[in-house]
Structure formats: C-alpha cells, structure tokens
C-alpha cells in the first residue's frame, strides 16, 4: 500500500514529465548526426511512419486529454522527426 504522505497524482504527473522528456530527447543523437553530416541515414518509411504516428497521436491528446507532458513529448517528437525528414528529402534530391 502507498503511504498517505505520498501524493500519488503528483508522483504520476512527475513520472509523466520525466518520461516525456526522456522519450523526447532519445532521438537527439540521430538528429545531431543528420545535422552534422547533412543527411539522414534512417529508412524513409521509418521516418514517415514515425512522423505521421506522432502527429496522429498528438492531435487527440491536444483536444481530448491536454496534459502538458504528453503535449511536450508529442511536440518534441514532431520537431525531431521533421528535422530528420528534412535531411532525408534533402539527401534524396541530391542523388
């Protein structure tokens, strides 16, 4: 049983923020490499599916369950995948 001292709602909210930030930054190494090399080496379908998945998940979150940590995670992932899509398309145009 959880002690009465611990506010479960606060702990879960904090857990959501921490998890959201960790998941949001997990792709930074790939983005950093793409920016440095000016190309993205990920499979095109992977990036497109990732970006579309993030957008389709973010829309209902913003409307139905606007939790700050969920919006932060979705927003970070859309931004990150957009950078990867940019460098993937830029590399495709060169070839």
N, C-alpha and C positions, 0 to 999 in steps of 0.2 A: 504494500500500500504506500502511496506517496504521502509524505508528511504534509500536514496542513500548512506549514510555513512556506512551502514551495507553491508558487502560483503557476499552475500547470499551463494556463493560457499564455502567460508571459514566457515561460520556458519554450513552448511550442512556437510562439511568434519569433523568439530569438533564434531558435533552431531553423526556422524557415528563412530568416535573413542570412544566416551563416551559410546554409546550403545553397541558397540562391546566388550568393556572391561566389562561392567555390565553383559552382557549375557554370556561372557566367564567365569566369576567368580561365576555365580549363582549356579553352581553345586559343588563348593568347600566344602560346608558343608557335602554333601554326600560322597565326596572323602575323606575328613578328617575322617569321621566316618568309612569308609571302611578301611582306613589305620590303625586307632586305634584298630578296632575290628578284623582286618584281614579277613573280609568277606563283601560281598555286598548283601544287602537285597532287592535290586530292582529286578523286574521281568526280567528274562533272555531276553525275546523278546523285552522288552522296551530298554534294553541296546544295544542289537544287532541292532535294527532298528535305534536307536539314532546314533550309531557309523557309520553305513552304510550311513545314511542320511547325516551326516556331511561330510563324505568322498566324496559322490557323488555331494554334493553342492560345496565343496572346489575345486575339480578338474577344473570345468569350470570357477570358479572365478579366479583361478591362471592363466588360459590360456586366457580367453576372457575379463575379467574385473579385472585386477590385482590391486585392491585397497588395500592399506596396512591394513586398519581397517577391511576389510572383511576377508583377509588372517589371521590376528591376531585372529579374532573371530573363524574362522574355525579351525585354528591350536590349539587354546586353547581347543576347544570342542573335537577335536580328541584326544588330550592328556588326557583330563579329562575322557572321556568315555573309553579310553584304560586302564586307571588305574582301573576303575570300572569293565571292562571285565576281567582283570587280577584277581582281587579278587573274582569275581563271579566264574571263572573257577577254581581257587584255592580251593574255598569252595566246588564246585561240586566234585572235585577229592577226597576230604577228606571223603565225605559221602558215 
